[in-house]
Amino acid sequence: MLLTLEMTDALRPSELFALRWRSFDGNRLTIRETVYRGKIRPFGKTEKSLGDVLLPKGMVDDLWLWKQECHDSSPDAFIFPNTDGGFMDTGNYRNRILNPLAEKLDYRD
């Protein structure tokens, strides 16, 4: 689901990892904050980083299912938490998820 949101809705990992359940209203995500260098910040990389992102029905359905399955779906809980329930680190995500995926797909710059 993370990769799908990243690719189909052009969301940066710093935006995705700061999303909390209060950001999901049923058909859109509202980006209110971002993650940067281990901190939550109330601004984004660009002026248009914060705001609403309308979601296709399939993604809405997937997020509702994820909300029912996840450990903590309270409003302040992160949608994509780390193992401790906090926000994920973008560098860690790149090193542990994206780089191995690129190697597996034999992707080269």
N, CA and C atoms as a LAMMPS dump frame, in Angstrom:
ITEM: TIMESTEP
0
ITEM: NUMBER OF ATOMS
327
ITEM: BOX BOUNDS ff ff ff
-5.0000000000000000e+02 5.0000000000000000e+02
-5.0000000000000000e+02 5.0000000000000000e+02
-5.0000000000000000e+02 5.0000000000000000e+02
ITEM: ATOMS id mol type element x y z
1 1 1 N 0.821 -1.181 0
2 1 2 C 0 0 0
3 1 3 C 0.874 1.257 0
4 2 1 N 1.961 1.203 0.748
5 2 2 C 2.889 2.331 0.773
6 2 3 C 3.427 2.65 -0.615
7 3 1 N 3.91 1.629 -1.292
8 3 2 C 4.46 1.838 -2.635
9 3 3 C 3.391 2.317 -3.605
10 4 1 N 2.194 1.804 -3.476
11 4 2 C 1.108 2.233 -4.361
12 4 3 C 0.813 3.709 -4.17
13 5 1 N 0.698 4.162 -2.926
14 5 2 C 0.471 5.584 -2.665
15 5 3 C 1.627 6.434 -3.173
16 6 1 N 2.816 5.938 -2.972
17 6 2 C 3.999 6.685 -3.404
18 6 3 C 4.019 6.849 -4.922
19 7 1 N 3.684 5.789 -5.633
20 7 2 C 3.778 5.823 -7.093
21 7 3 C 2.546 6.428 -7.76
22 8 1 N 1.355 6.088 -7.302
23 8 2 C 0.152 6.545 -7.996
24 8 3 C -0.262 7.955 -7.621
25 9 1 N 0.027 8.376 -6.395
26 9 2 C -0.387 9.705 -5.956
27 9 3 C 0.784 10.664 -5.79
28 10 1 N 1.969 10.235 -6.22
29 10 2 C 3.172 11.071 -6.206
30 10 3 C 3.471 11.653 -4.826
31 11 1 N 3.297 10.828 -3.802
32 11 2 C 3.611 11.272 -2.448
33 11 3 C 5.051 10.909 -2.105
34 12 1 N 5.725 11.799 -1.447
35 12 2 C 7.091 11.553 -0.994
36 12 3 C 7.041 10.7 0.28
37 13 1 N 8.067 9.895 0.528
38 13 2 C 8.109 9.148 1.792
39 13 3 C 7.976 10.062 3.011
40 14 1 N 8.561 11.25 2.955
41 14 2 C 8.469 12.175 4.091
42 14 3 C 7.025 12.592 4.364
43 15 1 N 6.193 12.608 3.331
44 15 2 C 4.771 12.928 3.493
45 15 3 C 3.999 11.702 3.971
46 16 1 N 4.29 10.554 3.38
47 16 2 C 3.589 9.314 3.746
48 16 3 C 3.819 8.92 5.193
49 17 1 N 5.044 9.028 5.648
50 17 2 C 5.374 8.542 6.986
51 17 3 C 4.836 9.442 8.084
52 18 1 N 4.456 10.67 7.761
53 18 2 C 3.877 11.582 8.747
54 18 3 C 2.353 11.487 8.794
55 19 1 N 1.752 10.729 7.884
56 19 2 C 0.293 10.629 7.855
57 19 3 C -0.251 9.933 9.102
58 20 1 N -1.247 10.529 9.675
59 20 2 C -1.935 9.952 10.831
60 20 3 C -3.361 9.627 10.416
61 21 1 N -4.036 8.805 11.202
62 21 2 C -5.387 8.405 10.84
63 21 3 C -6.338 9.59 10.755
64 22 1 N -6.087 10.652 11.488
65 22 2 C -6.944 11.842 11.378
66 22 3 C -6.823 12.488 9.997
67 23 1 N -5.773 12.121 9.249
68 23 2 C -5.552 12.657 7.907
69 23 3 C -6.422 11.983 6.855
70 24 1 N -7.034 10.868 7.204
71 24 2 C -7.843 10.082 6.25
72 24 3 C -9.312 10.303 6.567
73 25 1 N -10.043 10.917 5.635
74 25 2 C -11.448 11.223 5.908
75 25 3 C -12.427 10.361 5.124
76 26 1 N -11.955 9.371 4.44
77 26 2 C -12.86 8.488 3.71
78 26 3 C -12.656 8.489 2.217
79 27 1 N -12.255 9.61 1.65
80 27 2 C -11.982 9.618 0.209
81 27 3 C -10.731 10.435 -0.143
82 28 1 N -10.07 10.935 0.885
83 28 2 C -8.842 11.7 0.634
84 28 3 C -7.936 11.659 1.857
85 29 1 N -6.695 12.012 1.607
86 29 2 C -5.71 12.195 2.671
87 29 3 C -5.388 13.677 2.733
88 30 1 N -5.278 14.201 3.926
89 30 2 C -4.867 15.589 4.1
90 30 3 C -3.475 15.585 4.701
91 31 1 N -2.518 16.073 3.941
92 31 2 C -1.137 16.117 4.407
93 31 3 C -0.965 17.404 5.212
94 32 1 N -0.688 17.243 6.504
95 32 2 C -0.559 18.375 7.419
96 32 3 C 0.869 18.564 7.926
97 33 1 N 1.678 17.504 7.814
98 33 2 C 3.043 17.548 8.335
99 33 3 C 3.895 16.55 7.571
100 34 1 N 5.197 16.668 7.734
101 34 2 C 6.136 15.775 7.062
102 34 3 C 7.196 15.311 8.058
103 35 1 N 7.933 14.287 7.657
104 35 2 C 9.037 13.764 8.455
105 35 3 C 10.333 14.199 7.777
106 36 1 N 11.261 14.712 8.572
107 36 2 C 12.552 15.109 8.006
108 36 3 C 13.619 14.977 9.076
109 37 1 N 14.66 14.2 8.773
110 37 2 C 15.792 13.999 9.678
111 37 3 C 15.348 13.647 11.099
112 38 1 N 14.422 12.705 11.172
113 38 2 C 13.993 12.189 12.467
114 38 3 C 13.04 13.065 13.249
115 39 1 N 12.462 14.067 12.584
116 39 2 C 11.531 14.965 13.278
117 39 3 C 10.282 15.193 12.436
118 40 1 N 9.182 15.44 13.138
119 40 2 C 7.939 15.838 12.475
120 40 3 C 7.986 17.349 12.323
121 41 1 N 7.631 17.824 11.137
122 41 2 C 7.612 19.268 10.928
123 41 3 C 6.295 19.681 10.272
124 42 1 N 5.811 20.876 10.574
125 42 2 C 4.514 21.327 10.057
126 42 3 C 4.594 21.977 8.678
127 43 1 N 5.575 21.62 7.894
128 43 2 C 5.725 22.148 6.541
129 43 3 C 6.327 21.076 5.66
130 44 1 N 6.272 21.286 4.356
131 44 2 C 6.772 20.306 3.41
132 44 3 C 7.921 20.827 2.593
133 45 1 N 8.341 20.029 1.633
134 45 2 C 9.473 20.381 0.778
135 45 3 C 9.142 21.58 -0.106
136 46 1 N 7.897 21.634 -0.586
137 46 2 C 7.466 22.747 -1.433
138 46 3 C 6.184 23.343 -0.859
139 47 1 N 5.764 24.46 -1.41
140 47 2 C 4.524 25.105 -0.962
141 47 3 C 3.316 24.194 -1.134
142 48 1 N 3.312 23.377 -2.169
143 48 2 C 2.165 22.526 -2.458
144 48 3 C 2.267 21.139 -1.822
145 49 1 N 3.283 20.915 -0.988
146 49 2 C 3.434 19.611 -0.342
147 49 3 C 2.284 19.308 0.609
148 50 1 N 1.799 20.325 1.31
149 50 2 C 0.704 20.121 2.25
150 50 3 C -0.622 20.353 1.537
151 51 1 N -1.627 19.613 1.939
152 51 2 C -2.951 19.767 1.337
153 51 3 C -3.627 18.434 1.149
154 52 1 N -4.703 18.453 0.388
155 52 2 C -5.52 17.26 0.173
156 52 3 C -5.06 16.467 -1.039
157 53 1 N -5.156 15.156 -0.91
158 53 2 C -4.871 14.233 -2.003
159 53 3 C -6.095 13.337 -2.149
160 54 1 N -6.807 13.492 -3.259
161 54 2 C -7.968 12.635 -3.517
162 54 3 C -7.496 11.24 -3.885
163 55 1 N -8.192 10.238 -3.371
164 55 2 C -7.786 8.851 -3.575
165 55 3 C -8.774 8.113 -4.467
166 56 1 N -8.277 7.209 -5.312
167 56 2 C -9.179 6.368 -6.095
168 56 3 C -9.892 5.389 -5.159
169 57 1 N -11.059 4.928 -5.575
170 57 2 C -11.881 4.056 -4.737
171 57 3 C -11.129 2.828 -4.242
172 58 1 N -10.336 2.208 -5.083
173 58 2 C -9.585 1.023 -4.666
174 58 3 C -8.64 1.318 -3.511
175 59 1 N -7.989 2.477 -3.558
176 59 2 C -7.083 2.856 -2.475
177 59 3 C -7.86 3.179 -1.206
178 60 1 N -9.005 3.819 -1.349
179 60 2 C -9.865 4.1 -0.185
180 60 3 C -10.254 2.791 0.492
181 61 1 N -10.676 1.812 -0.305
182 61 2 C -11.067 0.507 0.24
183 61 3 C -9.895 -0.158 0.957
184 62 1 N -8.708 -0.094 0.355
185 62 2 C -7.518 -0.694 0.97
186 62 3 C -7.161 -0.01 2.289
187 63 1 N -7.287 1.315 2.321
188 63 2 C -6.985 2.028 3.563
189 63 3 C -7.984 1.698 4.667
190 64 1 N -9.267 1.547 4.312
191 64 2 C -10.268 1.147 5.315
192 64 3 C -9.939 -0.236 5.867
193 65 1 N -9.533 -1.147 5.01
194 65 2 C -9.14 -2.478 5.483
195 65 3 C -7.909 -2.404 6.38
196 66 1 N -6.926 -1.61 5.978
197 66 2 C -5.717 -1.458 6.775
198 66 3 C -6.055 -0.852 8.152
199 67 1 N -6.959 0.097 8.169
200 67 2 C -7.355 0.729 9.43
201 67 3 C -7.959 -0.298 10.393
202 68 1 N -8.698 -1.236 9.842
203 68 2 C -9.301 -2.275 10.679
204 68 3 C -8.274 -3.289 11.158
205 69 1 N -7.213 -3.496 10.389
206 69 2 C -6.202 -4.494 10.727
207 69 3 C -5.052 -3.952 11.576
208 70 1 N -4.788 -2.656 11.481
209 70 2 C -3.607 -2.128 12.152
210 70 3 C -3.787 -2.103 13.671
211 71 1 N -2.661 -2.107 14.351
212 71 2 C -2.632 -2.188 15.805
213 71 3 C -3.303 -0.991 16.481
214 72 1 N -3.057 0.204 15.962
215 72 2 C -3.599 1.426 16.555
216 72 3 C -4.177 2.302 15.457
217 73 1 N -5.477 2.489 15.475
218 73 2 C -6.125 3.335 14.469
219 73 3 C -6.741 4.582 15.099
220 74 1 N -6.202 4.986 16.241
221 74 2 C -6.676 6.216 16.878
222 74 3 C -6.266 7.412 16.012
223 75 1 N -6.939 8.551 16.148
224 75 2 C -6.659 9.696 15.273
225 75 3 C -5.196 10.135 15.226
226 76 1 N -4.474 10.063 16.336
227 76 2 C -3.086 10.522 16.353
228 76 3 C -2.072 9.45 15.966
229 77 1 N -2.529 8.221 15.758
230 77 2 C -1.631 7.128 15.373
231 77 3 C -1.215 7.294 13.909
232 78 1 N 0.016 6.891 13.616
233 78 2 C 0.518 6.954 12.243
234 78 3 C -0.112 5.845 11.412
235 79 1 N -0.447 6.147 10.171
236 79 2 C -1.038 5.157 9.27
237 79 3 C -0.021 4.072 8.957
238 80 1 N 1.237 4.461 8.755
239 80 2 C 2.312 3.521 8.459
240 80 3 C 3.38 3.645 9.541
241 81 1 N 3.126 3.087 10.723
242 81 2 C 4.056 3.258 11.837
243 81 3 C 5.284 2.358 11.738
244 82 1 N 6.296 2.721 12.508
245 82 2 C 7.431 1.821 12.662
246 82 3 C 7.059 0.768 13.703
247 83 1 N 7.962 -0.089 14.071
248 83 2 C 7.641 -1.178 14.998
249 83 3 C 7.281 -0.689 16.396
250 84 1 N 7.689 0.546 16.734
251 84 2 C 7.37 1.109 18.046
252 84 3 C 6.107 1.971 18.028
253 85 1 N 5.466 2.099 16.872
254 85 2 C 4.274 2.93 16.754
255 85 3 C 4.558 4.368 16.371
256 86 1 N 5.839 4.728 16.256
257 86 2 C 6.211 6.078 15.838
258 86 3 C 6.277 6.169 14.321
259 87 1 N 6.845 7.255 13.834
260 87 2 C 6.946 7.416 12.377
261 87 3 C 8.182 6.707 11.842
262 88 1 N 8.081 6.264 10.594
263 88 2 C 9.203 5.583 9.95
264 88 3 C 10.227 6.617 9.485
265 89 1 N 11.46 6.196 9.427
266 89 2 C 12.563 7.036 8.975
267 89 3 C 12.73 6.877 7.472
268 90 1 N 12.808 7.991 6.75
269 90 2 C 12.898 7.923 5.284
270 90 3 C 14.185 7.256 4.816
271 91 1 N 15.303 7.525 5.485
272 91 2 C 16.573 6.904 5.108
273 91 3 C 16.549 5.407 5.326
274 92 1 N 15.971 4.991 6.426
275 92 2 C 15.851 3.575 6.74
276 92 3 C 14.972 2.874 5.688
277 93 1 N 13.889 3.511 5.305
278 93 2 C 12.985 2.975 4.282
279 93 3 C 13.73 2.81 2.949
280 94 1 N 14.499 3.814 2.604
281 94 2 C 15.254 3.76 1.349
282 94 3 C 16.258 2.604 1.379
283 95 1 N 16.985 2.486 2.491
284 95 2 C 18.032 1.461 2.592
285 95 3 C 17.478 0.049 2.756
286 96 1 N 16.417 -0.102 3.515
287 96 2 C 15.911 -1.444 3.825
288 96 3 C 14.841 -1.941 2.857
289 97 1 N 14.128 -1.037 2.187
290 97 2 C 13.024 -1.449 1.301
291 97 3 C 13.323 -1.139 -0.164
292 98 1 N 13.55 0.128 -0.465
293 98 2 C 13.677 0.532 -1.874
294 98 3 C 14.949 0.022 -2.537
295 99 1 N 16.097 0.136 -1.875
296 99 2 C 17.337 -0.332 -2.495
297 99 3 C 17.322 -1.84 -2.766
298 100 1 N 16.906 -2.685 -1.797
299 100 2 C 16.823 -4.116 -2.106
300 100 3 C 15.807 -4.428 -3.221
301 101 1 N 14.712 -3.67 -3.255
302 101 2 C 13.723 -3.873 -4.316
303 101 3 C 14.33 -3.528 -5.668
304 102 1 N 15.067 -2.433 -5.731
305 102 2 C 15.726 -2.047 -6.982
306 102 3 C 16.736 -3.107 -7.418
307 103 1 N 17.473 -3.661 -6.467
308 103 2 C 18.435 -4.721 -6.804
309 103 3 C 17.715 -5.968 -7.309
310 104 1 N 16.63 -6.313 -6.649
311 104 2 C 15.867 -7.496 -7.059
312 104 3 C 15.309 -7.332 -8.469
313 105 1 N 14.924 -6.112 -8.803
314 105 2 C 14.394 -5.818 -10.142
315 105 3 C 15.496 -5.526 -11.141
316 106 1 N 16.751 -5.561 -10.673
317 106 2 C 17.918 -5.263 -11.493
318 106 3 C 17.822 -3.871 -12.113
319 107 1 N 17.423 -2.898 -11.289
320 107 2 C 17.312 -1.511 -11.732
321 107 3 C 18.646 -0.813 -11.571
322 108 1 N 19.039 -0.096 -12.603
323 108 2 C 20.281 0.684 -12.563
324 108 3 C 19.97 2.098 -13.027
325 109 1 N 20.599 3.084 -12.374
326 109 2 C 20.414 4.489 -12.795
327 109 3 C 21.065 4.743 -14.117
